Amino acid sequence: MATIDELKKDLLIETELMGKPFKLATTWGIFSPREIDSGTDLFLKYLEITEDEIALDIGCGYGPLGLAIAANAPKGQVHMVDKDFVAVDYANKNAQKNNLGNAKAYLSNGLSAVPKGMMFTTVVSNVPAKVGKEMLSILLHDVHDHLEPGGQFVVVTINGLRQYMKRNFMEVFGNYDKVKQGKDYTISRCVKQ
């Protein structure tokens, strides 16, 4: 059994995300601290981005989605937001650890702290199963307001939320594409017309 002092030390995940090697520090109390969760893993296999992507990662945790995008968009920039100050702290630590000066994390409840007028070409989220329909409605409308025309909103959810996401994407964006459905997770995408 680990001692309390050992448990308080950072965990380290060494992995490959979108073809790039990563060293990610994490800690107990933030989502999936031992390994990249299978939803994120599936998501990154199917996400398409450009080298100059201006991206937003909502609910970034310690940063795997946002940092993978930053590493593959060297001419772009990535905003990572989370409502958990520990997650934001680790996402910024991991951006530094992996020399990704084009990524920064900050505290925000959804898009509440995203600068007004900031526009993105891609918005991503590993949507928590318990997000709640009110928060999801706010998110969808805020994302729509912050997406460039032609910009994409791509999410990974548990399969149980697939139809819900489809309905809401259709309602707010007028389109829905099921990119991939795995055993447990579905990747859904919509585009701002």
N, C-alpha and C positions, 0 to 999 in steps of 0.2 A: 504494500500500500504506500502511495506517495505521501510525503510529509506535506503539511500546509505550505511551507516555504517552497517546495518543489511545485506544488499546484499553482502558486502565485507567479511562477516564471512564465514568460511568453512561450507559446507553442510555435513551432515553425513548420510550415507546409512548403515543401519543395515540389513544384509541379510544372506542367507545361500547359499554357492557355493560348489557344489560337496559334499554335506553333511557336510560341516564345517561352523561354524558361523563366520561372518566377520563384522568388523566395518571399513567402508571406508570413508575417508575424500575426498571431491571433491570440486570443485569451478566452478563458471561460466566461460565459455570460453573453457572448455575441453569437450570432447564428452560425452553426456548423464549424466550430473551432478546430476540429481534428483534421478535416479534409474538405476539399471542394465538394459541395453537395451535388447530388446527381441531377437536380434541375438545372443548376448553373452549368454543369458539365455538358449536358445535352444542348442547352441554349447556345453555348459558345461554338459548338460544332456546326450550327446552322445560321449564325448571325453573319450578315453581309454588311461590310462597312467600306468606306473609302479612306485613302490616306490623309484626307483633310477634313474628316468628320468633326462636326461640332456636336458633342454628345452629352447627354445627361443620364446618370444612373441614379434612379430613385430607390432609396432603401439600400444603400451601397454595402452595408456591413463593413468588413475589413477590406473590401475593394476588388474582389476578383473580376466582376464584370467590367467595371469602369477602367481598371488598370489594363485588362486584356485589350480593350478598345484603344486606350491611350498608346499602348505598345505597337498597335497595328495602324495607328493614325498619327504618325510622327509630325505631320503638318497641321494636325487638328488640335482640338482641346477637349478635355473631358471635365465636366462638373459632376461631382459625386455628392449626393445628399443623404442624410439619415437623421432620424429624430433622436438617436442614441449618441451621446457625446463620446462614449468609449469606442463605438464603431468609427466615428469620424476621426478620432485620434489615431486609430490603427490604419484606416484607409490612407491618411496623410503619411504616416510612418512608412507604409508599404510603397507609396508613390516614391518617397525618397530612397528607400532600400533598393528599388528597382530602377532608379534613375529616370523617372518619368515626370519631368518638369512640366509636362502639358496636362497634368491631372491634379485637381485639388478637391478636397472634401470639405464640406461645411454643414453645420446644423441647419436642418429645415424640416418642418412637418409637411411632407409632400413637397410642393413647390413654393411654400410660403416665403422662403428666404431667397429664392432664385431672383436675381436682379430683374426688375421690370424691363421689358423690351429685349431681354436676352432671348435670342432665337436659336433653336437647335435643328440639326439635320436628322439626328437619331436620338430617340429617348428609349431607354431600356429599364426593365424592372423584373426582378424575381419577386413576384407579388406574393406576400404572405397570405396563407389560406384564411387567416382571421382578420384581414384588412377591414372588413365591414363595408356594406354597400354605400353608406354615406361618404366615407373617405374615398372609396373608389370613384364615386361620381365626381367628387371635387378633383381628384387626380386626373380623370379623363378630360374634363373641361379645361383644367389648367395646362395639361400637356398639349391639347389642341391649340390653345392660345400661344404657346411657346414654340410650336413647330413651324419651320419654314414650309411653304407650299411644296409638296413632293416629299416632305420629311416623313420618316417612319417611326412608329411607336411599336416596339416589339417587347412582348412579355413572355415569361414562363410562369405557368401556374400548375397546381395539381389538376389532374384530369377532371375532378369534380367541379371545377370552376370553368371548364371549357365553354359550355353553352352560355353561361352568364357573361363571359368575356365577349363571345360572339355577338350576343344581343346588344351589349353596351357599346362595342366598337361600331356596330351598324348604326346605332342610335346617334352617337356623337360624331363619328367619322364617315359614316355611310358606306364603309367597306370593311371586309374581314378576310383574312387569309390564314388558314391553319397551315403553318409552315411544317410542323412535325408533331406527331403524337407518339410518345413513347409509352412504356408500361405504366408509369406513374405521372408523367408530366406532359403538358401540351405547350408548344410554342405558338403564340398567336401574334399576328402582325396586321397593322392597318396603316394607311397612308393618308396624310392630309391632302385633300384635293385642292 
